[in-house]
């Protein structure tokens, strides 16, 4: 499985961006999709997760502004971000957890930069 992330860029505060993570390979045994971010000088932090059943959970800082849909037919994972704030500026990563021979296996996309100007 390989993940290719895209969609980052520069946006003004209050704007929106949608990040895409394209998955290649067999992801039929998916456990969860998770987006993380890492700002300069800070540790990587979890943004939000969507499980195979569609249940979602988000970090407190999301405050209802983000969503994690998935296009199963195209193996595309998304992070839809609205009402962006300067503090959302970070390198965003997608993570895919899959069962492989009964063992949880994690795959990571390369980061895509999101910069929010005030």
N, C-alpha and C positions, 0 to 999 in steps of 0.2 A: 504494500500500500504506500502510495506517495500522496502528499498533500501540497497543493500549490495555492498560496494565498495571494490575494490581490485586492485592490479597491481603496487602499490607503491614499491619503493626500492631505492637502491643506484646505481647511474650511474655517469660516468665521464662526464665532460663538453664536449659538442658536441654530446653526445649520445641521445638516444631516449627511451621513455617509453610510454606505452599505459595504461591508467587507465580505469577500467571497473566498471560500476555501474549496477548491476542486479536488475531489478524491479520486484517485485511480486505483484499480484493483478491486478485489472482493471485499466489500464492507458489509456483507449481509449479516454478519454476526456482531453488529455494532452494539456497544454498551451505552456509550454516551458521547456527546459532542461538547467540548468545553472551549471557551475562549479565555485567554489570559492576556495580560498586558504588563509591560515593564516600562516605567518612566525612567529617565536618566537619573542615576544615583539612587534608585529605589529597587526593592526586590520585586520579582515577578508576582503579580496578584491575579486571583481568579476574577473574571468578569461575570461569567454565567455559564450554565450547563443545561443541556437538554438530553434527557435519557431516551432510550429506545421507545419507551411508552409515550413519549411526548411531554413528560413532566419537565418543567423548567424551574430553575432557581437562579437567583442573581445576587451579586454583591450589593450591599446596602447602598453604595454610592451610585448604583444604576438608577434608583428612584423611578422606575417605570419608563425610563427613556430608551432602553435597548430591548431587542428581541432576537431570538435565535431560531429562525425557520430553517427548514431543510427541504431541498427538492430531491426526493428519493430516486426519482426516475433518472435524474442527471448526476447523481452523486455530488450535489453541490450543497455546501454548508454556508450559512450566512450569519453575519452579525449586523443587524440593522440598528443604527444609532441615530437618535434624534435629540434635538435640543443640546447639542454638544457644548461642553464647557472647556475653557483653557486647561483645566486640570485633567481633562481626558486625553491630553497629549501624551502619547506613548507608542511603543512598538507593540503591535497586537499579534498574538499567535493563536492559531487554531490547534486543537488537540483532539484526536479521535481515539477512543478506547474500543478495542475489538477483542472478542474471544478468539484465540488461536490455539487449537488443540487443548482446550480447557484452561488456558492460561490467559489472563488479561494482558494484552499487549497495547502499548501506547505509541501513537504516531504523531509527529509534530510537523506543522508547516513552518516555513521560514517566516520571520516576522514581516509585517507590513506597517509602515509608519503612518500614524495619524497625528496631524498637527492642527491644533485649534487656536486660532488667533483671537485676541480680545478686541 
